[in-house]
Structures are given as structure tokens and as C-alpha cells.
Amino acid sequence: MVQMKNNDYVYGTLAKQIQYDVYEENEVLKEKKKYRLNRITKFKAVVSILLIFALGFIVAYRYALITDLNYKISKLEREYENLRDENSRLKVAVEKDTDLPRIKEAAEKKLGMQKPDKYQIVYIRVPKSNFTVTSETYKNSIKNNNLLAVILTKVDIIKKLFD
């Protein structure tokens, strides 16, 4: 089949294309078509305006959140500076109060402490050889390879040290 490149034919068929437009001749239909096209255009304009407003609102909200976060950050930075300054003041106060002659004077006057007499001093001999005694519970825990049991025995050992 030969397809002609003429506007009078619908390509792929031999039928002539109708050149009749109902909307051109009838005024009522012509006005309805204009009204429908205007409604669609107005709807698109309203949707576009709403979309632009929504995007603007989102951007403004985002900047408001950023401003709020910056305010919180600056507040925390000021608090950090205050704490750091307080820490420095406390360090100076601790260094000032750790003067040994002052501590000795406060212990003697406020607390009524005194140096021990000769008969109150007890000397203890510490052997020069260094050795460690292992307890039976520790030896038993080494034999047991269960992780939970090992942890529990370690906790028991530490608990016994504090008792």
C-alpha cells in the first residue's frame, strides 16, 4: 500500500480526512469549548500558584528550623563556655587548697589531729620478693571455659574483695 503525503488522507487508509469542524460553525459549542479551555487554564494556574506557595512555605520552614538549631547551638556553646570557666576556677581553688602547710594547720586546729607518738607507730616488714597468691575460685574459673561463668566468677571475686 502506498501512503500519500497529502493532508487529505489519513495515513494507512484510503478514506479522506474530514475537514469539517463542528466547533467552528456552531457558536454555542464554540463558547463551550472556550469555557472548558479557560477552566482548565485557570485550574492549572491555581495549582501552579499553590505549588509555588507550598514550596516557598517549605523553604521558609526549613530556614526556621536551621535558625532554631543555630540558636540552640549558640546557647549550648555559651553553657559550655560557662562550664569551662567554672572548671578552671575550681582547678585553681583545688590547687590553692592543696597547700600542705595549710592542710596540716586545718587538720590540727579544726579536726584536733596530732602527730602520733613513738609508741603509736607500728612498723610492718614487707618482703622484698614479690609474689601473688591465687585463690581457689580463680583456679576453678580458669578450668571453666563458659564465658558467662567466667564473668560471674570475676564479679564474685571483686565482691569478696570489697566485703
C-alpha positions in Angstrom: 0.0 0.0 0.0 1.3 3.4 -0.9 1.0 6.1 1.6 0.5 9.6 0.3 1.9 12.5 2.0 -1.1 14.7 1.5 -3.1 16.2 4.3 -6.4 15.0 2.7 -5.8 11.4 3.7 -5.5 9.5 7.0 -2.3 7.6 6.5 -2.8 3.9 6.4 -6.3 4.0 4.9 -7.8 5.2 1.7 -10.5 7.3 3.4 -10.4 11.0 3.0 -9.9 13.0 6.2 -13.0 15.1 7.1 -12.3 18.8 7.0 -15.5 19.7 9.0 -15.1 21.2 12.4 -18.4 21.4 14.4 -16.9 23.9 16.9 -16.0 26.4 14.1 -19.6 26.7 12.8 -21.7 26.5 15.9 -21.4 29.5 18.3 -22.7 27.7 21.4 -20.3 24.8 21.0 -17.5 27.3 20.3 -18.2 29.2 23.5 -18.4 25.9 25.5 -15.0 24.8 24.1 -13.5 28.2 25.1 -15.1 28.0 28.6 -13.7 24.5 29.0 -10.2 25.5 27.9 -10.4 28.6 30.2 -11.4 26.4 33.1 -8.5 24.1 32.5 -6.1 27.0 32.2 -7.4 28.6 35.4 -7.2 25.3 37.2 -3.6 24.9 36.1 -2.8 28.4 37.2 -4.3 27.9 40.6 -2.4 24.6 41.1 0.8 26.2 40.0 0.3 29.1 42.4 -0.5 26.6 45.2 2.6 24.6 44.4 4.8 27.6 44.4 3.3 28.7 47.7 3.9 25.2 49.2 7.5 25.2 48.0 8.0 28.7 49.5 6.5 27.6 52.7 8.7 24.5 52.8 11.8 26.6 52.2 10.8 29.1 54.9 10.1 26.3 57.4 13.5 24.8 56.6 15.2 28.1 57.3 13.2 28.5 60.5 14.4 25.1 61.7 18.0 26.0 60.8 17.7 29.2 62.7 16.2 27.4 65.7 19.1 24.9 65.6 21.6 27.7 65.4 20.0 29.3 68.4 20.2 26.1 70.4 23.8 25.5 69.4 24.8 29.0 70.5 23.0 28.5 73.8 24.9 25.2 74.3 28.2 26.9 73.4 27.6 29.6 76.0 26.7 27.0 78.5 29.9 25.1 77.6 32.0 28.2 78.0 30.5 28.8 81.4 31.2 25.3 82.5 34.7 25.5 81.2 35.3 28.8 83.1 33.8 27.2 86.2 36.1 24.2 85.8 39.1 26.5 85.5 38.1 28.3 88.7 37.6 25.0 90.5 41.0 23.8 89.4 42.6 27.0 90.7 40.7 26.6 94.0 41.8 23.0 94.3 45.4 23.9 93.7 45.1 26.7 96.2 43.6 24.5 98.9 46.1 21.6 98.4 48.9 23.6 100.1 50.4 21.1 102.6 51.1 23.5 105.4 47.5 24.8 105.2 46.1 21.3 105.3 48.3 20.4 108.3 47.1 23.6 110.1 43.4 22.8 109.3 43.8 19.2 110.5 45.4 20.3 113.8 43.1 23.2 114.6 39.7 22.3 113.1 39.8 18.5 113.4 42.0 18.2 116.5 44.5 15.9 114.9 48.1 15.5 116.0 51.2 13.6 115.1 51.4 10.1 116.5 53.8 9.5 119.4 56.6 7.0 119.2 54.7 4.2 120.9 51.7 4.6 118.4 53.8 4.0 115.3 53.8 0.3 114.1 56.3 -0.7 111.5 55.5 -3.5 109.1 58.0 -5.6 107.3 57.3 -6.0 103.6 59.3 -8.8 102.0 61.4 -7.8 99.0 60.3 -10.8 96.9 57.1 -10.1 95.1 54.7 -12.9 94.6 51.0 -13.4 94.0 48.6 -15.8 95.7 45.8 -17.1 93.5 42.6 -18.1 95.1 40.9 -21.5 94.6 37.9 -19.8 92.9 40.2 -18.2 90.3 41.8 -21.5 89.6 38.4 -23.2 89.2 37.2 -20.4 86.8 40.2 -20.9 84.5 39.1 -24.6 84.1 35.6 -23.5 83.2 35.5 -22.1 79.6 31.9 -20.8 79.7 32.1 -17.0 79.2 29.1 -16.3 81.5 30.6 -18.4 84.2 33.9 -16.7 83.9 32.3 -13.2 84.2 30.2 -14.3 87.2 33.3 -15.7 89.0 35.2 -12.4 88.3 32.3 -10.5 89.8 32.3 -12.8 92.8 36.0 -12.2 93.3 35.6 -8.5 93.1 32.6 -8.6 95.5 34.7 -10.6 98.0 37.4 -8.0 97.9 35.0 -5.3 98.9 33.4 -7.3 101.8 
